[in-house]
Amino acid sequence: MTDPRYPESPWDRVRAAIAADAPATFTYEELRELAEFGPAQLPFDPDYANREGFDETFLGARVPLPALSADRAGDIAAPGVLRYHHFSVLMSRERRFAFYAAANVDGRRRFEQDRAGDRWLVDSRLPDGQVDNTLYRDNDLDRGHLNRRADMLWGDSLEEALASVADTFHYTNCVPQHARFNQSPITWHGLEDYLLSKIADGRLRANVCTGPVFATDDPVYRGIRLPRTFWKVVAVGVEDRVHATAYLLEQTRLLVGLEGTTADEPPLGAYRTYQTAVTAVEAATGLDFGPLRQLDPYVPPGGEESMTDPRVELKSLGDIVL
């Protein structure tokens, strides 16, 4: 019998129809899933007890998960930190999206990119639920991975790596991102590829923490407030040292017009990517990155005096300071 927490996928129904030599009918959404992902499915174990989650000692020196400020601690969704293979997620009860997804990435034990498809899953550990595919149907919103599948393709075996990739397809690990934002090779997607290439080519270990900025005036769409800004904090271990960098990206203008949503449009462009200081991400999110704020070598071109607004827009990936 199918577990009701994990309803059968269209491919399960295809296989059942073939086995029974009987016809099968599919909705448009199911046909789109069949066309997009293909028959290959990633391995998924519904028993969450074997997930170790984010390893705080992964870089040698202890780097703890971000701590949430006291005034936001009451918004943490039960049961608290959700552990997956190689990463952990902390959910907001009110917003029903993650405060952050924190991942360990090992450039020394990477496998080639898999082409297997998968389906998105609801995490049964959250009694109050999470935003599911209802939000993403028939619009330009992508289910934007916080912790990317490509980052998780590592382990002592291919089986371990694919199990970690499969875990990235939880709704707890995605946020609504406009397709132009999520897929752009010159902004967020390009930044993620650039960082992963540095980690892989240098055979480095890194902690990659990603999340949205929750603002009270975020635009509402289908009853859900859509984050306009996202951040990423990356800590890399090089020999016996750890250093951190931080980034912000805005998608404000792209959200205008989604079934009546409104937002204050920025004066320049549809989306903007910035390198910034870890302390600036802390101020925007209410998260405390502990030792990483002292391990951030970034100083904006304007010098120390410009740290009150330390964002520097990235016009190209060559502008990144690592």
C-alpha positions, 0 to 999 in steps of 0.5 A, spaced: 500 500 500 502 506 498 504 511 504 499 516 504 505 521 506 508 520 500 503 519 494 505 515 488 508 519 482 506 519 475 511 514 474 509 509 479 502 509 475 505 508 469 509 502 472 502 499 475 499 500 468 504 496 464 504 491 469 496 490 469 496 491 461 491 497 463 490 504 460 492 510 465 490 517 465 494 523 467 493 530 469 497 536 465 501 537 471 503 529 471 504 529 464 509 535 465 512 531 471 513 525 466 516 530 461 521 534 465 524 528 470 524 522 466 523 515 469 529 515 473 528 516 480 533 518 486 533 513 492 529 516 498 528 513 505 522 515 508 525 513 515 529 520 517 532 517 523 538 515 520 539 523 517 546 526 521 545 533 518 549 538 518 556 537 521 559 542 525 566 540 525 566 539 518 571 544 517 576 542 523 574 548 527 567 548 530 562 552 526 555 551 529 549 552 526 546 559 525 542 561 532 536 565 531 535 572 535 531 571 541 525 575 538 524 570 533 525 564 537 518 563 538 517 562 530 521 556 530 517 550 527 516 544 531 520 540 532 526 544 530 532 543 526 530 538 521 536 533 519 538 530 512 544 527 509 549 532 509 545 538 511 540 541 516 534 546 515 530 550 520 523 552 518 519 558 520 512 556 523 509 563 520 512 563 513 512 556 512 519 556 509 526 555 511 530 560 516 536 557 513 539 550 509 546 549 512 550 544 508 557 541 508 560 540 501 566 536 500 570 538 494 574 531 495 569 526 494 565 529 489 561 524 483 559 526 476 553 530 476 547 525 476 541 526 470 536 522 474 530 526 476 526 526 482 519 528 485 518 533 491 516 531 497 513 533 504 517 532 510 512 528 515 516 531 521 512 538 520 505 537 524 503 544 521 505 542 514 509 546 509 508 550 502 507 545 497 506 545 489 500 548 490 504 555 490 508 553 484 503 551 479 501 555 472 506 561 474 513 563 473 515 561 480 520 555 480 521 551 486 528 554 488 533 549 492 536 553 498 541 547 498 542 545 491 542 538 488 549 539 485 552 541 492 550 534 495 553 530 490 558 527 494 560 522 499 564 515 500 559 512 495 555 514 489 549 511 493 551 516 499 551 521 494 545 520 491 541 519 498 543 526 499 541 529 493 534 526 494 533 529 500 534 536 497 527 535 494 523 536 500 519 542 500 522 544 506 529 546 502 525 550 497 523 557 496 519 561 491 524 564 486 522 567 479 524 563 473 529 568 471 532 569 478 533 562 479 536 560 472 540 566 470 547 564 469 549 571 470 546 572 477 544 567 483 545 561 479 552 563 476 554 565 483 552 558 485 556 554 480 562 559 481 562 557 488 562 550 487 567 550 481 572 553 486 570 548 492 571 542 487 577 544 483 580 546 489 578 540 493 576 544 499 571 543 504 566 548 505 559 550 509 554 553 505 548 556 508 542 559 504 536 562 506 531 568 505 530 575 508 523 575 511 520 582 511 513 584 513 512 587 507 513 582 502 508 581 497 502 576 498 501 571 492 496 565 493 496 567 501 503 566 501 508 572 503 514 571 497 521 573 499 524 578 495 531 577 498 536 571 499 542 570 502 548 566 502 554 565 507 560 560 505 565 558 510 571 555 507 577 551 510 583 552 507 589 548 511 588 550 518 584 556 517 577 558 516 574 564 512 567 566 510 564 570 505 557 573 504 552 574 498 545 577 497 540 577 491 534 581 490 528 579 486 523 584 487 521 587 481 520 580 478 515 578 483 510 584 481 504 582 477 504 575 479 496 575 480 496 582 483 502 582 487 505 589 488 512 591 491 516 597 491 520 596 485 528 597 485 531 603 481 535 598 477 534 592 474 530 586 475 534 582 480 541 584 483 547 580 486 551 583 492 557 581 495 557 583 502 559 582 510 557 576 514 554 582 519 550 585 514 546 578 513 546 577 520 542 584 521 537 583 515 535 576 518 536 576 525 541 570 525 547 569 529 553 566 525 557 566 531 565 565 529 564 567 522 563 574 523 570 574 525 573 570 519 570 574 514 575 578 510 571 582 506 572 590 506 568 593 501 571 598 496 570 604 500 574 601 506 572 600 513 568 607 513 563 604 508 561 598 512 554 601 514 552 599 508 557 594 505 554 591 499 557 591 493 553 589 486 557 584 482 557 586 475 560 579 473 563 573 477 570 576 476 568 581 482 567 576 487 572 577 493 574 570 496 
